Amino acid sequence: MSVNPVNLTYGTLLANSQLSGTATWTVGGYEVTVPGTWSYTNAAGTVLSAGSGQSESVTFTPTDLTDYTKASATATINVLPGPRNPVSPTRTVLTALPRPATLGQLVSLTATVRNLARVGGTPIGSITFLDGTASLGTVALRRGRASLKTSSLHLGPNTIQAEYMPSQGFAPSTGAMVENVRARRSKSKAAPSEEAVKRAFHSTAMVIRTSPKTSVMRGLT
């Protein structure tokens, strides 16, 4: 098998579509070209640092998996320098607790920004939290994470977004989710049962006056 070298500009995400090559099997003493697809074994979706002759593991998957099996190979990746101040791509992930929430309950929103490049460190900047188009507040990132608490979410589904506004060296990104808010349960007391009313009635004492100076306590039956 042979994998064609991949030439990229710094900042480009690794993608399986960049790979090409030739896979052959020997059948009856003859080499047969086998059709199939190439894919990065682990690195797809990441950004390599600038430099030539970098190696990445790739996998060849034959179209005919009945007569042929998958095979591994190594691709050479050449990453050309990009702009003088390269920008690292990012991904923002948004979470909420509790899920679902009750109307008026305090909900904690947390946004985590990940650097998809292998260089550049932890993203810095700030996160603006939005409920639809209404801003809930802006919080500075600390170690790639920002949190905000709110009790203003409305009844039903709330479309929450976390917009990452980067400092120099990182690309912006947005995370989104839907937080469902349920109505509060009624706290009204249930009416007493008929049996409870009877017990209360029969345990009531009545005072009967028999003379100006004496009285008798009688229980109702």
N, C-alpha and C positions, 0 to 999 in steps of 0.2 A: 504494500500500500504506500501511496505517496500523497502528502497533503501539500497543497500550494501555499507559499508564504502569504501572510496577511499583512497588508500595509495600511496603517491607520494614522490619524492625526490625534494628538493628545486631547483627551476629553471625550473621545468617542466610546460609547458603551460597547462591550463585546457582544456580538449577536451571531447566532448560528448561520444566518444568511451570508456572513462574510466568508464562510468556509467552503472550500472546493478541493477536489483531489481525484485520485484514481485508485480503485480497489480491484485487484485481480486475484483469481483463484486458479490453481493448476488442476485441470480436469483431463484425465487421460493423456497426460504429458503435454497438454497445451494450456497456455494461459488464457483465461476467460475473464473479460471485464464484467464486473458485477455492479448493476445499478443499485443506488441507495442514497442515504442522506448522511451528512456530517453534522456533528453537534459538539459544543464544548462540554467536557465532562462535568466541570464545576464552575467555570469562570463566567458563564453567560450573564450579562447584566452588570458587570463590573468595569472599572476603568483602570487600565495599566498605566504605570509611570512611563515617561518618555524614554526611549532607548530601543536599539536594534537587537535582534537575535534573542528575543525573549521566547520562552517555551511554555506552551499550554497543552495539557492533555485533551485529546478529542476522541470521540467515539464514532465509528462508522456502523450504521444500521442498514443491512441489506433490505431491498424491497421484498425479496423472496426469503422469508425466515424459515421456510421448510427445508430448503437445501443448503442454506448458508447461515452463519451465525454472526453476531456482532463482533467487532474487533476494535482494539484500541490503537491509537497512534499519537504522535506528537506534532503539533503545528508550530511553526516559527512565526512570531508576531513582531513586526517592526512598527514602533510607535514614533511618529515624527513629532518634533516639538510643535506646540500650538502657539497661541498668542503669548506675549511676554508675561502677562498676568493671567494664567489659565484659570478657568472657573470649574470647580468640581461639582458634578451633578449631585442632587440630594433627593431623598424621599422622606415625606412627612407622614407619620402614622398617628392617628387620633383615637383615643379611648375615653370612655366615660364610666363613672360609678356613682350610684348604682344603675343597673339596667334591668328592667325599665325603672323609671322613677315615678313618684307620686306628686301630684300637683302641689307646688309650694315647697317641695323637698330640696335640700341643698345637693346639687350635682357637681361632682369634681371632674373637670375636663383636663386631660393630659395630652400634650403633643410631644412626640419624640422625633427629632430630625436626624437622619442617618446620612453620612457621607458615603456615596457610592464609589468614590475613587479610592485607590489604595494609598494615596498620599493626600496631604492637606489637613489632617487632624480632624477634630470635632467641630461641627458647624457652630457658628456664633451668629447672633442677630436677635430677632424677636419674633413672637407669634401673635397674630391677631385672631381672636376667636370670634366667629360670626354665627348667629342664629338666622339662617336665611341671608338677608342683606343687612340685618341689624348687628352692629358691633357689640360684643359682650365685654371687650376689653383687650388690651395689648400687654403682653408679659415678655420680659427679656429671657432668652435662653440661658440655662445654667447647666453645663455639662451636656448640652444637646437636648435638654428637656425643659418644658414650660408647663405650668399648671394654673388653672383658674377655677374658682368655685362660683356657682350661680344658682339662684332659686327662682329665676324669672322665666323659665321655660314654660311655654303654653301647653294647654291640654292637647293631647294627640301627638302625631309625629313631628319632631323638630329636626330640620336638616342643619347639622352643625358642621362648620368648616374651620380648619386651622390653617391660616396662610402664613407661610414662613417668609419673612423679609430678611434676607441675608446681609451680612457684612461682606466686605471685599473678599473674593476668592471662592464664593459658593453661589450656586444657582438657586433661585426661588423654587418652592414646591408647595403643594397644597394637599392636606389630608381631609377626608370628609366621612361622615357617618350619620345615621339617623337614630336619635334618642326618643323613645316613646314615653309619653307622660300620661299616667292614668289618673282618674278622678279619685278623690279621697273617699274612704268608706264612711258611711253614716254612723255616728256614735249615739243615736237615739235609743232610749231604753225600751225594751219590749213591754207590752201591756201585761199585767199580772194575770195568771190563769184563774179560771173559775174556782178551782180547788183552793188556791191560795187565798182568794177573797173569802171563802167559807171559813177557813181556819182563822183568819184575822177577825171575822165577825163573831165566832163562837168564843174567842178568847177575850172579848171585851167585857169589862165589868160594869154593872149599872148600880148606882146608889139609890136606894128607896128610903125615903124619910118616913118613919113610923111615929115620931113625936118630935117636939121641938128640940129635945136633948139627945135623942138616939137616932141612929141610922143603921141600915143593914146593907152589906155588900153582897150582891148576888151575881153569879155568872150567868150569862145568857146561854140557853140551850136550844 
